Amino acid sequence: MGEVEHQARKTFEKREGVMKNVWIGFLLFLACLSAFADESIQEYEDSKFNEMMMMRLKNEQFFSYTAFPLPVELAVIQNYSKWIEKRYTEDQMLTAIEELKGEYQNYLPVFFAIFYTGEWNSKGKTEIKIPDDFEEYLFLENDKGEYVRTSKVEIPFMGNVVNYMNDSSMIVILFENADEILADSNKVVIVIGGVDLVQTKFAYPYPFSQYYQDAPEVIKELFYKSAIWE
């Protein structure tokens, strides 16, 4: 669990500036989409992460929010540039991927992000509080309604309240034994409760490999050779 949590937190820290402005960046995101074949690995990583953020973004009065999975494929993409810098051979990369697979086999990390989009003098609901027992409201479901509860929630410092003064919160959620309910499923549903939001379910087609079919060829080769993909 330590490596999965570390990987998820590293992604959060790297993207924090982008995530705070995602609600005003939608048009820019669409304008920046281009053929991934011409992008570097880093550019592809950034584009794919932003795409996942925008895929199920919901808006409710003065708040935008989203939840999305961080599968092992994205972890490989995020680590690839580091492996190249270390001059890893392909065998060394595959060994590193096996370690990642071992961690992700038991845990699926999920991001939950909330952004305040109003002004200081906006009228209506202008604050969302994350309850102390937040973990009791978090579930991962399959297409049959079977579910697992979260095993750990990491709320950043000062991230339990979102309002004008503290305009965002990015929370890492870990689901243990996710594979047990997703093995034969065509859909994964992230259920976020306890925060007084109307739209609490975020559904994604499964398996996650379909989101990375546009990855650079060198990355897809690693997916196949490491048996992430078959």
N, C-alpha and C positions, 0 to 999 in steps of 0.2 A: 504493500500500500504506500510505503514511503516514496518510492520512485514515481508512481502514478500521481500522487499528490504534488510532488516536487515539479513534475512536468506540467501539470495543470496550473500550478501557481506561477511557474516561469512564463507560461503563455499569458496569464492574466497580467503580470507585471509588464510584459513586453507590449501588450496591446492597450494598456490602461488609458493612454491619451486618446487613442482612436475610439475606444469604447465610450468615453465620456461625451464624444461629439457625434455618435452614430446617428442620433435622431435628426441632425441637420446635414448629415453626410450622404443621405440616400441617393440624391441626384448625382453627386460626385462619384459615388460608387458605380452607378450605372454607366456614367460617362467613361469611366476608366476600364471597363471590361474590354478585353481584347483577346486575341488568340494566344493561349498559354504557351504554344510552341515557341513564341518569340520572347517569352519571359524567362528570367532567371529563376532558380529554385526559390530564392527569397521572395521575389515578386509573386510567384505562384502561391507560396505559403500565405502571404499577406492577402492576396485576392480570395483565396479559399476560406480563410478565417473570416474575412468580412462577409463573404457570401453566406456562410453559415449563420452569422449574426443577423443578417437581414432576412433570412429565409422565413422565420416565424415571428418577426418583430410585431408586437401588438402595441396599440396606442389607446390610452384611456384618459381622457381629460388632459391633465398636465403631466402625464407619465407615459414613457415608452419602456417596454420591457421585453425580454426574450430569454429563452432557455434552450440550450443546444448541447449535443454530446461532443466529447473530445475523444474520438476513437484512436486506436493504435496507429492507424494510417497517418493521421496528422502528427502524431508524436515522431514518427519516422521522418516525415518531411521537415519538421522543426529541427531535428538533430543532424540532418544530412550535411548542411554547411559546416557544422562543427566537425563532423567526421572527415570531411574533405580537408579542412584546415589542419587537422591532426595527421593527415596523410594516411588515413586508414586504407588498408587493402579491402577488396570486396569481402574476403573472409572475415576480416575484423568487423566490418559493418554488419555482416550477417550474425556474428556472435553478439554484437550489441543489440540487434533487433530481437534475438532470442530472449535476451534479458528483459527487454520491454514487453515482449509477448507474455512472458511469465507473470509479470505484474498485471497486465491488462486482462489476462485470462480471468482473474478474480474480481477486478474492479473496473467499473465504467465511470470515468469522471464526467461531470456535467457542469456547464456554466449557467448561472442565473444572474442576469444583469438588469438593474432598474435605473432609469434616468429621469430626473425631473426636468421638464421642458417649459415650465411656466416662468412667471416673473415674481419679483418679491411681493407685489401687491395683487397677485392673482386671487380670484375668489373661487371658493369651492374646496375640493379636497386637494390640499397642497403638501401633504406629508404622508409617507408610508413608513410604518414601523415594522421591523423584523422581530417577531416574538422570541422570547427566551427559549421556548420549546419548538422552535421552527422545524427541527428535524422530524418531529412527529407528523408533519403535514406533507412530507416529500415522498413520492412514490415513482417507481418505474414500472410501466405496464407493457404487456404484449397485446397482440390483436385478439386474444381470447379473454382478456380481462384479468389474467394472472399478474401478480405484482410482487415486487420486493420493496422493502423500505430502505431509506438511506442508511449508510453505515457511519458516515461522518459528514459534517458541514463545517466549512471554514469561512467565517464571516470576517472581513478585514476590519482593522481598527477604525472606529467611527462609522462602520458600515451598517449599523443596525437601524439607522434612521436616514431616510432620503427626503430632502426638501430643498428649498432655495439655497440655503447655506451649505448643505452637503448634497450636491446634486447628482450623486451616483453611488451605487453599491454593486460590486462584482463579487459574487459568492461562488465558491467551489463546492460542489456536492459530489460525494462518492457513493456509488451503489455497488454493494458487494453481491457476488453470485448472479450478476446480470445475465450471464450466459445460460443459466438454468432456465430462464423464461423466454430467452430470445432465440434459442437454437432453431426452432421451427416456426418462428414468427415472421410475418411480412411487414410488421410495423412496430415501432417503439414509441411509447407515449410518456413524456415527462410530466408529472403532475406536481404543481406548486400550489400549496395552500397556505393559509394562515396569515396572508398579507393584504387582505381586503382588496383583491383584484377580481374583476369579473371573469376574464378569460384565463383559466388556470391550467389548461392542457396544451402541450406542445407536441404534436405528432410528426414523426419522421418515418419514411419508408426504410425498411431494413432488408438486407444487410447494408452497412455503411459504405461498402466498397463501391456502390453505384455513384457516390459523390466524388470519387477520385479517379474516374475513368479518363478524365482529361489531364491527369498528372503527366509531367515530363517522362519520357520513356525510361530514363535511367532510374527513376523512382518506381515506376511500375515493374521494372525488372527485379528490383529488390523485393517488392511485394510478392512476386511469384516465387522467387528463389528462397525466400524465407517462409513460404507457405502461409503468409497472411492471406494471400489469394490462392485459389486452386484452379 
